[in-house]
Amino acid sequence: MSKPEDVPPEPTPEGDLALQTALADAIEAYAARVHEYGEIPPFPEGREVQPSEVATTAAAILKAAEVYSFEIAAMFNI
């Protein structure tokens, strides 16, 4: 039985490493740009990113970087 065309391939360690590397590179580049020139939108005009995708990614990044809720509150003065 063949797979439907819209089903993504199973993840592989090599694919995961490539994705992790791309994400880390993007985070470092975005942060450097913001620190040097000021705020810019994280997504290009017209590109829609679902809130659940943002929340999933942000939660994983914060957990991996060991950033906790009280630190987030301090950064945003809440």
C-alpha positions in Angstrom: 0.0 0.0 0.0 1.5 3.4 -1.0 1.5 6.5 1.1 -0.7 9.5 0.1 1.3 12.4 -1.4 0.5 14.8 1.4 2.0 12.7 4.2 5.5 13.9 5.0 8.3 11.4 5.2 9.3 10.0 8.6 11.9 12.1 10.4 15.5 10.9 10.3 18.4 11.9 12.6 20.1 13.6 9.6 16.9 15.6 8.8 16.4 16.5 12.4 20.0 17.7 12.7 19.6 19.8 9.5 16.4 21.4 10.9 17.9 22.0 14.3 21.0 23.6 12.7 18.8 25.8 10.5 16.7 26.9 13.5 19.7 27.7 15.6 21.3 29.7 12.8 18.1 31.6 12.2 17.7 32.4 15.9 21.3 33.7 16.1 20.9 35.8 12.9 17.6 37.3 13.9 18.8 38.2 17.4 22.0 39.8 16.0 20.0 41.8 13.5 17.6 43.0 16.3 20.4 43.9 18.7 22.2 45.9 16.0 19.4 47.6 14.2 16.3 47.4 16.4 13.0 45.4 16.1 11.9 43.8 12.9 8.9 41.6 12.4 9.9 37.9 12.7 7.9 36.9 9.6 7.8 38.5 6.2 4.7 40.4 5.1 2.0 38.0 3.8 3.5 34.9 5.5 1.0 33.4 7.9 2.3 31.3 10.7 -0.3 29.5 12.9 -0.3 30.4 16.6 0.0 26.8 17.6 3.1 26.5 15.5 4.6 29.6 17.2 3.7 28.3 20.6 5.1 24.8 20.0 8.4 26.2 18.7 8.7 28.9 21.3 8.0 26.5 24.2 10.7 24.1 22.9 13.2 26.8 22.5 12.6 28.3 25.9 12.8 24.9 27.5 16.0 24.0 25.7 17.6 27.4 26.7 16.4 27.0 30.3 14.4 30.2 30.2 11.7 30.2 32.9 8.4 32.1 33.3 9.7 34.5 35.9 12.5 35.5 33.4 10.0 36.1 30.7 7.9 38.2 33.0 11.0 40.3 33.8 11.8 40.8 30.2 8.3 42.0 29.4 7.7 43.8 32.7 4.6 41.8 33.5 
